[in-house]
Amino acid sequence: MSLYENINKRKKKGISRPKSKSTISKENYANMKAGFPKKEKGGKVKGSKKDLKNIVGELKNASKMHLGQSKRIDKHLKSMNKGGKLEGPSHKEGGIPIEVEGGEYIIKKDSVNAKTLPILQEINNTGQYTGANSDYDFPVVDARKRSKKNA
């Protein structure tokens, strides 16, 4: 709730405070009466030329680093439009910052190996798994037999 709204709400209810018990500082009240004037931005920068040059250099280096990071992230995002395996650092090393959307499925790293990767790629590319061209021995379990409802 804004300052105006709060003051007007209290006035309507007949519970506005007298100035002597106001919770608004004199400075804020004066700013409100003046229509909340904009403060000037910027100002004089303090420091020696050497210090300022060092700061500029550090900012440029940081900008280059962030540019590199943003390019790597952008590359990952573009490559993931079609899905697929992510390459990059582990969680301990910071991982890969990604965005996912509802309906996407993420599989833990340990579940992706030489045998399962072709299967995952086929599911990703076709939306189904036909079982063709696979020597993976799937464990077959009838979930109905495990169900406590049917026991």
DAJOVEN-V335242 format. One record per backbone hydrogen bond with DSSP energy under -0.5 kcal/mol. NH is the residue of the N-H (numbers start at 0). CO is the residue of the C=O. Records with the same first field share a line. If there is no record, write none. Layout:
NH = CO / CO
//
This chain:
5 = 1
6 = 2
7 = 3
8 = 4
9 = 5
10 = 6
11 = 7
12 = 8
13 = 9 / 10
14 = 9
15 = 9
20 = 17
21 = 18
28 = 24
29 = 25
30 = 26
31 = 27
32 = 28
33 = 29
34 = 31
35 = 30
51 = 47
52 = 48
53 = 49
54 = 50
55 = 51
56 = 52
57 = 53
58 = 54
59 = 55
60 = 56
61 = 57
62 = 58
63 = 59
64 = 60
65 = 61
66 = 62
67 = 63
68 = 64
69 = 65
70 = 66
71 = 67
72 = 68
73 = 69
74 = 70
75 = 71
76 = 72
77 = 73
78 = 74
79 = 75
80 = 77
81 = 78
82 = 79
92 = 89
93 = 90
94 = 89
97 = 95
103 = 100
110 = 107
111 = 108
112 = 110
116 = 112
117 = 113
119 = 115
120 = 116
121 = 117
122 = 118
123 = 119
124 = 120
125 = 121
126 = 122
127 = 121
133 = 130
137 = 135
140 = 138
142 = 140
144 = 141
145 = 141
146 = 142
//
